[in-house]
């Protein structure tokens, strides 16, 4: 197992863009609708393909692994274009303008089984597809879904999107804030669902290195520590983009409870993270153009993961972290 500080590759990710141009683009996207909006960003995607060399290289490396063949420029272009489409459609999903969307659901029984037992649960996701689709479904859910998000890197775009749905930010549990763990615990005790992403983390998060798409890769330990502390069932979810305004939301059972025995904490963490990475890999191979981590994910990490005994801190002293998270026809398939 390895850990990392701010040297982790995703710790250097920042949301970019100035407010005025983004506000104009947002206004145009909402005016022209989801069908014509992609035409507005085609020049931006083309420019990004040419100018963003590091993101292009990261995409090509990932696609080589997910496709199990050499990746080409057209593959990277498709990857970037799918990401741009998901970002555009995020605007419409957040603002509730999803009447022209087709959203299908698989594995809903894994969630209803937990809710029928009057329990809360942890929904564990990734940057595979769109988190906003889950929020759209959450409007019809019998209990609230509370996203746990790290938003300190947020910029103008996040601020503008928050304005589209003013009540949305009130449901967010901000990771790293005083009382965030208590808010998550109170939510699941009320029978609510807490959703977070487990393939990216804030700077300073402890990491666990496990096999992923053919090479060792570092995943944050925090989401699994959080799940263990909450002591509720864990369900995996994916908001997969199948095409323009077409999504498949898939739920998969993960654990009735994540247990981290103090006598074998590292081994237990590795076990749970390995299972998560294996499930993510399977879905990445099935939907390769949906994983939106445009940085060197397999970049070597040189830091050692601290043990509670060596730091003098118990499990509960470590604040768990996670990645920044983030009607049409909605029906089971």
Secondary structure, DSSP 8 states (H G I E B T S, - for coil): -EE-STTSGGGG------HHHHHHHHHHHHHHHHHHHHHHHHHHHHHHHHH-HHHHHHHHHHHHHHHTS---HHHHHHHHHHHHHHHHHHHHHHTT--TT-EEEEE-THHHHHHHHTT--EEEEE-SBB-HHHHHHHHTTSSS-EEEEE--TT--HHHHHHHHHTTTTGGG-EETTSTTHHHHHHHHHHTT-EEEEE-S---TT--EEEEEETTEEEEEESHHHHHHHHHTSEEEEEEEEEEETTEEEEEEEEEES-----GGGHHHHHHHHHHHHHHHHHHHHHHTGGGB---S-TT----EE---HHHHT--GGGS----B-----EEEE-
